[in-house]
Amino acid sequence: MSDLKEYISKRMRMSHIYQPVMLKLLLEQGGVASKTQISKAILEHDFSQVEYYENITNGMVGQVLRKNGIVIKAQNDYSLIDYNNLSEDDISELIQLCGFKIEEFISKRGEKVWEHRRRNRKAVPGSVRYKVLSRAKGRCELCGISKEEKALEVDHIVPKNSGGADSIHNYQALCYICNANKRDTDDTDFRNLDAQYDERESSCVFCSSELKIKIENNLAKAFFDGYPVVKHHTLIIPNRHCADYFEISQAELNAMHDLAHQMKLELKKKDATITGFNVGFNSGVDAGQTINHCHMHLIPRRKGDVVNPVGGVRNVIPGKGDYTK
């Protein structure tokens, strides 16, 4: 008693409710409980799962039963039409019939009926999960809600069953609602995905294999600009040939940002005079783009390299940089 009381009240360190829920169940059940029983006990406290099935109730099953004149809805409550006209025997028979339909369906479909809740559930390593959530600054990358308000999950941008890779560049942080809804709202055509990422243009200088690559990953590469505006001016491009920033995928953008961070650290370590960076894209001829392959400029800046650096990229329009005048 004293050890358990001291652990629960003083030594228990919690990142979630799991420990006290498990101990409470063990105490209630004579000291023994199966992993399934413990999982169900935890599930009772998981409002995210309740909310998930509330969405299904309102958006799917509730609509079907209302359309067929079986139930009616008033605010948050559903009512069975003409329930009061049913006898106890009627109710018992209908309950048995519903149970039969459930068993019949599961016997035909087996575990596949729940695949939408367990597909691609291979655990993401903790270190990778940390990187994904850190990159997202603790917010859902779709709706922007904080992890303090809704639990965040690590999602495959391109689903695994559509060829998506188990790669940091193909992960994003989504709240559980956006992750649950993504399947119904994402109409991207993932057919021949690998072929799309391998797309190259023979006449494109950036698609050339002759580039002197500094660092690369599975979707992007970084190299020094052939016509640098300053020393160590770096270009970062997607491997796939695409015209500009607005054509790259989220996975490619993640890959390019990852290389930008790596190059920033490498360049600052190599050159102590670097005190800042300009980072940007040119999109379209009238915006100054001269090579029709998306590329990010990572331009190191040094104290005194220009007389007045105020405005940074605003200086692409002469005279518009210094807005403090």
Summary of the structure (lengths in Angstrom):
residues: 325
radius of gyration: 28.1
end to end distance: 73.3
largest distance: 90.5
contacts: 770
relative contact order: 0.06
helix: 46%
strand: 15%
